[in-house]
Amino acid sequence: MTDPATLLAKGDLKVVGQVREASNAVLYCEISYEGESATCVYKPVAGEQPLWDFPDGNLARREVASYEISEATGWGLIPPTVLRDGPYGEGMCQLWIDGDAEAGSALLALVEEEEPADGWKPVVLAEVAEGRTALLVHADDDRLRRLAVLDAVINNGDRKGGHLLPAGDGRLYGIDHGVSFHTEDKLRTLLWGWAGEPLTAEAVEVLEGLSAGLADGTPLVTRLAELITAAELAALRERVASLLASGVHPSPSGQWPAIPWPPV
């Protein structure tokens, strides 16, 4: 059986639709290779909208770099993602994941109570109507906690609720990582519930392995050097070192909006 990354990289890509609500061009595709097929997302560089704080034309590469880091952690939190040519030029190609909507509703919620129930973590008090507020909470879920660590490592500037995809097999995936790896602190997420809390022993072990994997000359660094700049790679190493030195989940810096908008 062909592994998904090979299928994505070498397969014949056929566009069959478009995700209309996306801010950049997101094309739904079928891909086939040596008798095997799958569905995937293709985001051509030509369809990227310019951003004031990121260089033009490299969001696709940041998505692939995020996948490489996810694989290096061993957590497999991002669907297989490659950089390749397609019908509209170079872009990123990512395996399509059918999210479980019912499982997704168990990860994030708005509650009227001032304190979260057992098994939930508070994020922010949100205004939901005139004179009414509700507490945004997320589940105290090990999968979400791993994703919060990954986001801190890659400096994800856009962890919305809609970017969480629980699969039917119980796995959780994160998608849409184009605004990651900035050299400045850009972390914006709905997963602040563990802010200031100690990292798990598992997370520390993973970060130590990632630190070793980011040493000069490693296969991971060779791949990343083709996707992000030298300054961004240095900042990535510094974030990993900082997490290990502090031993805790990061807190909002106060210098950048902590919550993405819209949050979902």
Summary of the structure (lengths in Angstrom):
residues: 264
radius of gyration: 18.4
end to end distance: 35.9
largest distance: 59.5
contacts: 815
relative contact order: 0.14
helix: 31%
strand: 26%
